[in-house]
Amino acid sequence: MPGNEMFAVVVGENRYRDADPLSVILLLAQTLPLALRRTRPAACLAVVGVAWGLYQALGYSPSSAGLGLYVALYSAGAHLARHRVRVAALVVAGYLAVSLAVHRKSFHGEPVQYLTYLMVLALCWLIGEGVRARVRAEAARRQAAEREAVADERARIARELHDVVTHHVTAMVVQAEALPFLLPDHTERVRDGLGTISTTGRAAMTDLRELLDVLHDPGSPAKDDRAPATESLETLIERARSAGQAIEFSRHGEPGTLPTGLGLALQRVVQESLTNALKHAPGRLTTVTVTHTAGAVGVSVVTAGVTGVTGRSAVGRSGSRPWARSGRGIAGMRDRVAAFGGELTAGREPDGGFAVRARLPLATART
């Protein structure tokens, strides 16, 4: 086959045997199994390798069908998952057997030629190995990214649950604790308190239902329009007031329309700060100030202490609720604000009170 000699794969020289039905079968056996090179790389390599070895040992005229051996070796290196070392050892042993048979047929093959060809075959396998390693590294990277995304989503859901449950339940507990002191002389205030508990419980159920709806489709990324519904700051403040907290609220600048995510972050900061005030400083004056500027929105929630108190803060003294301490509130607020490129500080004031201040840049939220 003179036309195929340029691309022939030959071990040894001086081939004299003409084509016959057996040679046709061997040629087909070196090419057709390549259809299985991805799904069954070991079987593909075995059939192609045996057919190629017999074709060489029998001394048929050179043919480019032998290129199938290169493809089979590459595919085994890239796709073979089990017994890789054993298969590689069998390939080397099979090649040495073919080389010995060709040499005994006096096809004038030189030892260096056999060694060089073995290196070429090994290179085909190693190229497949390199591709396999790259694919595995990419798969590992994707899995790590998926795990990180799942962890981030779990953290986000945990923050939402913490904010929703803690705020509403704290308000309900505060009301429930106050009711026994109002009986039986303040029936009207008791009725109002029970109404607040009912309203707060319904709001908690609504927020939880909205949040759990996100979990119904865990494969899709969270979207702003599927986040738990936000309440106005005024609603949050009125609920805290109804629970017995003295609150002064002021807003400076033009509010405008905040991006959904940033608005949720702002609302959660105020919500968590008021919840902390209800937990640890019930009844003390809390000042909420929201400031809108051209490039950012700022919020401060300051709960007053008692002037002249030293040592332990007055916030957290009498009337505080140890059962409400989770340690997640400030960390959750800081994570929310940091997600928008903002900053949050939280700490004691000189009068023994406690202040939470946050600044959220608008430019980051819009990009």
N, C-alpha and C positions, 0 to 999 in steps of 0.2 A: 504494500500500500504506500507508494511513494509520496502521495499527497499528504499523508498523515505523519511522515517521519519528523517534520519540524516540531511537532507537538507530542512526539512519542515519549513514553515512559519506559525505559529499557534498562535492564541490568545485564551487562555483558555485551558482546558484539556478534557480528556475522550470523544473522538469523537466516535460515534457509527453508523452514517449513512453511508450505503454502496454506492458505485459508481452507477450512473445511467446516462441516457442521459443528464440530466441537469448538472450534475457534469462535464461531458466531455465538454459541451459547456462553462462552467465557467472556466475550466482549459485552454481551447484554448483562451478564452478571456483574460486570464492573460499573455499570451505569444505572440500571433500573432500581437497584436497592437504595440509591441516593434519595429517592422519594421519602424514605423513612429516616433520613439522617437526623432529624430533630426529635422525633417521637421515640425511635428505637436506634440510637446511635451505635450501641454495641453490636446488635444484629447486623446493621448496615455495614459496619467495619469488618465484621467476620466474613460476610458473604463477598464483599468487594475484595478483601485481602486474599482470601483463598482463591478466588477467580483470577486475580492478578498474578498470584504466585504460580498457579498452574500454567497460565498463559506464558509467563517468563520461562519456566522450567521446560516446557515443551518446545520452546524455540520458535514460536510463531513470529510472523513479520511485525515490526513495530506498529503500534496504533495509539492514537491519542485517547482512546478509551481508558488507558491507564491513569489519566488525570483524575479519574474518579477516586483513586486511592488517596490523593491529596485531600480531596473534599471530605472523604470519609474520616480521615485522621483529624482534620480540622474540626469536623462536627463532633467527633468523640471528645476532643479536648474541650469543646465549648459546651456540650450538652450532656455528656455522660455524668450521671449523679452517683453511681455506686461502683465499687470495685475498680476504681480508676487505676490504681497501681498494678493490680493483677492484669487488667486488660493491656496496659502499657508493656508489662513484662512479656505477655503472650505475643504482642506485636513484634517486639524485638526478637524473640525466639523464632517466630515464623519467618521474619526477614532473614535471619541467619541461615535457616534451613533452605530457603529459596536461593540465597547466595551460594550456598554449598552445592546445591543441585545444578545451578547454572554453571558454576565453575567446573564441575565434573563433566558437563556436556561439552567442555572445551569451546565455550563462546568467547574465550580470550579476555575475560574480565580481570582487571588488575585489583589487588587488595585495596588500594587507595580509592578506586572507583566504588567499591562496595561500601567502604567507610563513608565516603562523601555522600553517597545516596542515602545512607542511614541518617546522616545529619540533616539532610533535606527533609526526610520523613519526620524526624524529631521536631524540626522547625515548624512543620505544619501543625503538629499536635500542640506545641508551645504557643503558637498564635491563637489557637482555640482556647488554651488555658488563659491567656491574657484577656480575651473577650469575656470568658466566663467570670474571671475575677472582677472585671469592670461591671458586668451586669449584677453580680452579687453585691458589690459595693453600692451600686445605685439602688438596688432593692433594700439594702440595709438602711441607706439614707432615707428612702421613702418611708420605711417602717418607723424609723426614729421620728421623722416629721409627723407621721400619723399619731404616734404615741404622745408626742408633745402637744399636738392639736387636741387629742382626747383629754390630756391633763389640763390644758388651758380651759377647755369647755367645762370640765368638772369643777375647776376652781371658780369659773364664772358662775356656774349654777350654785355652787356652795355660797358664794358671796350674795347672790340674789336671795337664796333661801334664808341666809342669816339676816339680811336686811329686812325682808318681808316679815318673817316670823318674829324676830326680836322686837321690831318696832310695834307691830300690832298687838302681840301678846303682852308686851310690857305695859302698854296702855290699858289693856283689859285687866291685868293683874292689879295695877295701881287703883283702878276704879273699884275692883272687887274688894281690895283691902280697906278702902275708905268707907264702903257702904255700912259695915256694922256700927261705925261710930255715928252714923246719921239716923239710925233707927232708934225709937219710932218717931222722933220729934220732927224729922225733916223728910217727910214722905215725898214731897215734890222733888227734892234734890236726889233722893233715892231713885225716883222714877227717871230722872234725867241721866243718872249714872248708869242705870240698867239700859237705857236707850243707847248711851255711848258704847257700852260693852257690845250690844247687839250690832250696832253700825260698824264698829271696829272689827268684830268677828267676820261680818259679811265682806268687808274690804280685804281682810286677810285671805279669805277663801277665794275671792276673785283674783287677787294677785297670785296666789299659789296655782290656781287653775291656768292662768296665763303663762306662768313659768313652766308648768308641767307640760303644756302644749308643745313647748320647744323640744321636750324629750321624746315626743312621739315620732320624730323623724331625726334620729341621731346622726344619720349620714350626711345631712345637709348643714352648711354653716349657719350660724346664728345670724339673723338679720335684725336690723333696727326695728322693723315693723312687727317682728315677732317677739320682741323683748317685752317683759312685764309692763303693763300699762303704768304710766307715771301719773302721779297726782300733782296738783299745783302746790307750790310752797305754802300758799295760804291755807289749803286744806290740811296739810301736815301740821301746821302751826295751830290751827283751831282744834285739831284732835288732841294735840299735846296740852293745850290750854284746858280742854274739857277733862283731861286726866289730872288737873290740879297744878300744872306747871305755869308759873308766871312768865310770859314771853312778850318781849318787845320786838317788833319786826319793822324793818325799813329797807327801802330799795332806792338806789341812787343810779342816775344815768338812764339812758334809753334801753329797755330790755331787748327789743328787736326779736327776731326768730332764731333760736339756738338750734344747731344741729341735734338730731334726735339722741345720738349717743352722748354728746356733751350735756344735753339737758338732763338725761338720766343720771349721769355722774353727779351733776350739781344737786339734783333732787336726793340722791342717795347720801351725799355728804351731809346735807341738812337733816335728813331722816335719821341717820345713824347718830349724829351729834345730839339731836333732841332725845333719842332713845337713851343715850348715855346719861343725859341730864336727868331724865325720869328715873333711871336706875340708881344713880349714885348721888344725886343732889335734888331729891324731890322737893318741890315747892320753892326752890330758889330762883331768883330772877335770871332768865336766859335772854340774851340779846342776839338776834339774828339780823345780820346786815349783808345785803347783796349789792355789789357794785358793778355796773356795766360800763366798760370803756370801749374805745374803738378796737383795741387789739385783744382784750381778755375780759373774762368775767371773774370776779372775786367774791368770796363768801367767807364770813366769819361768824362763828357761833360761840359766844362767851357766856359761861355760867358763873355767876358771881359767887364769891366765897364770903368769909367774915373777916373784916379788917381787924388786924391785930392778932390773928391766929397764927401761931408759929408751929414748926414741926410738921406734923401730918396735916394735909389740906383739910379744910372744912368740908370740901366736896368729897364725899365718901365717908363722912362721919355718921352721925346719928341719922337714921332714916335710909341709909344706903342698903342695897340689896345684894349680898354676896352671891346668891343663887344666880344672878344675872351676869356674872363675870365670865366672858368667853375668851377674851384676849384677841378676838378676830376683827373687832369693829374698826379700830384705827388702822390696822394693817390692810384691811379691805378697802377703806377709803383712800389710803395712800396708793394702793395699786390702781384704783380707778383713775385717780388724778394723774398718776404717772403715765397711764396709757394714752393720755392726750397731751403729753409733754408738759404737764403742769407740776406744781409743787404744793405739798400739804405739810403743815406743821401742827403739832398738837402737844400741849403741855400746860403746866400750872401757871397761873397768874400771880403777881405779887400779893394780891389780897386773899390768896388761898383758893381762888376759883380755878376754872379750867377753860381753855380756849382752843378751838379748832379753826384754823385759817387755811384757805385753799385759793389758788389762782389757776385758772384754766385758760390757756391761750386759744383764741378763736382761729388763728391762722392754721394751727396744726389740725384742728377739727375739720376744717374745710377741705384739706388736701386729701 
